[in-house]
Amino acid sequence: MATKAPEQQQPLGNARVVTGIAGLFGQTEFADFQIVFTLDQSLDGQPQQDSGGSAASAEESGAGRKRAREGESRGRASGDRLACEPLPGHSFVLHFACDKIAAQLDFAFKASDGAGNEKRARKAVTVTITAVDDTSPARSIRPQRQQQLPEVELSLASEEQLPAARAAIKFAYTGRIEVGSVREALQVWRQATYLQVKDCAAASLAAVRGMLSATEPAAAAAASAAARAGPGPQAAAGAPAVGAAAEAGAGAKGSSKGGTTASPPVLEFFNCAHLWPASIEDTDKAFVALLTEAKQKLVAHFGDALAVLNKQQLYDQMRALPLVALEAVLESDDFGTDSESSVVLVLVEWMDANYSRTDAATRRRLCGLLRLVQCSRAYISWVLPALAATHVAGPPGPGSWFPMTIEDVARLSTYVTASEAERKAMADEAGMWGPCAIIKRWPAGWLSSKPRRQCVPAEGRRIFSFSASLAQLEAEFGRAKPGGQGRLLPTIDDAPMQRVVVHGLWWGIQLEMNIADSSAVGCFLMLDLPDSLLRLGSAASQLMLCGVTAYPDRLRMNVYGFAGGAAAGAAGGVSLNKKDFTRMYGGNEFVRVGNGVGNPRAFKLQPAAADAPPPAQQQRQRQGAEVQPRAPDAAAAASNTVAARWADYLRDGKLTGAITLLPPQ
């Protein structure tokens, strides 16, 4: 018999039969057994095979134990039935789709025939119930006989696993999963692995992959719906692919300071590390491939160290990362940076928020991912020594966690400044004795010369905008006492630390004006230490506060002006970003922590108007009113004076500018 051409072949199965089977889930029609869910706390929150546990940390792997204890507090013991109705089962479906249930079905049906365990046999009994017939006036009572169906028990670690277990069993009927988030898909994957529901585990991972591939929350929601169509014949037969759970579950899952937003699926994936296999190496290749892809997308989400340290949302997300996610970021060559010093600061900021979730081994493993020989001179000279000093002084705590000694720092400094031949001799296994033996115990990453991706490409630049409102200018320069010094730090846009972070240090703009000689404003680029480093302790702070460093090469400061100034504004001119004051910094200029370099007369202000009563006061004078100005009038006069004097530099009511990091030469 000739074989049909592929385009002439029909989908597997009769469409009406396939649709009918899909509709049997949860129905008593044609059911020949029922599934009873019980609690088994010995499972300890882990998948009932080898697919659970956390690859992240001891804290995460204890999540199951916490849930089990919560179950005990509710008075529930192992072996208790969960508070849900038994699920009607159809052996002609589940025998072929679910290996675990199929094995129990054989046992249960043998018991119903009188063979096997006596306890199981009692589950198949004939009972008599009394039903009231309301159809007759006499409300006749007639006995009915009903066969109790055999039961198959499925043990779960907690009630929280029940929806995922039901979803995995439903897949056996419908050939599709109904999940609205990465968490739900991983929960179904765990239960599908336990129940051995054919193709369901693969469909769950496919749903996760689809959501990870979506770059926007709305796209992720669409992907979670589209991924429901599983590989079963139901999809081929034209059954609808989207269920009610799709629309309900695809909403926002998290929030940030800017308002409620959907948590990126890749972050949700890593925050569900307790749902991963206990041993990644021993699990199936499909999950290993998914994890590899997820790590790449996590690194792409954060981009580089400068983005993480200078954007509020990414900064908050970084500090909330679980251990396994931070490891994925730090070990990646694609996690860009301007200097390894910025990567060190990323770890410092994370540890500042998460020290209590780590142990000594974890901290050493994280620090081993840093490529210390590539740090800036400032970090080699006084930041790393400060970290080492606090670690040696002890005791272990949030400020003394970096696993370096003073000897390590000295040897690292020697290694960095040594010639290539000297470095080779110092790291030579055969020559590791005396002082050089220190290097032998270092993590391999510390000596790695493999560069990370440069986050300022040759054809690009990094721009950090800043601004100062008229209210800020008034507060600092409009109400100062005569002869006083006014100082203002403009606000860095979207910056979590109110400074620009470059080379692992804080850089900020400072405006200065001598009120006695207020014709000009000074503008300086200041160097400061991040607060997380200052919290290391007084000894470390003193060491770093004495630090001197060169400015990052090709760092530019701009303060923009309003084209045409007050005259253009009066004539209805248009605000333009005309660069009014520019200064370029380079590696040949040096600055001490807490100080800055700039121009004390960076730009000039409009001359102060002659002392005259404000218009409202003049009107009162003409009307014979009180000559002494009231407080609101004085405040309004000060505001008008500042606005008039700064008019050449105000754009839409703000002084604006930028710090720009240009690509290295």
Secondary structure, DSSP 4 states (H G I P E B T S, - for coil): -PPPPGGGPPPSS-HHHHHHHHTTTT--TT--EEEEEEE-GGGTTS-SSS--S-SS-HHHHTHHHHHHHHHHHTT--TTPBPSSPPEEE-HHHHHHHBHHHHHHHHHHHHHHTT-S-HHHHTTS-EEEEEEE-TTSTT--EEEEEEEPPPEEEEEESSGGGHHHHHHHHHHHHHSB---SSHHHHHHHHHHHHHHTBTTHHHHHHHHHHHHHH-SSHHHHHHHHHHTTB-SSHHHHTT-----HHHHHHSS--EEETTEEEPPPHHHHHHHTGGGS-S-GGGS-HHHHHHHHHHHHHHHHHH-BHHHHHH-HHHHHHHHT--HHHHHHHHT-TTSBBS-HHHHHHHHHHHHHHHGGG--HHHHHHHHTTS-GGGS-HHIIIIIHHHHHHHHHH--SSTTS-----HHHHHHHHHHHHS-HHHHHHHH-GGG--GGGHHHHTS-GGGG--PPPPBSS-TT--EEEEEEEEHHHHIIIIISPPTT-EEEE-PEETT-TTSSEEETTEEEEEEEEEETTEEEEEEEEEEEE--HHHHTT-HHHHHHHHT-EEEPPTTEEEEEEE-TTHHHHHHTTPPP--EEEEEEEE-TT-EEETT-EEEEEEEEEPPPPPPP---HHHHHHHHTT--SSPPHHHHHHHHHHHHHHHTGGGEETTEEEEEEEEPPP-
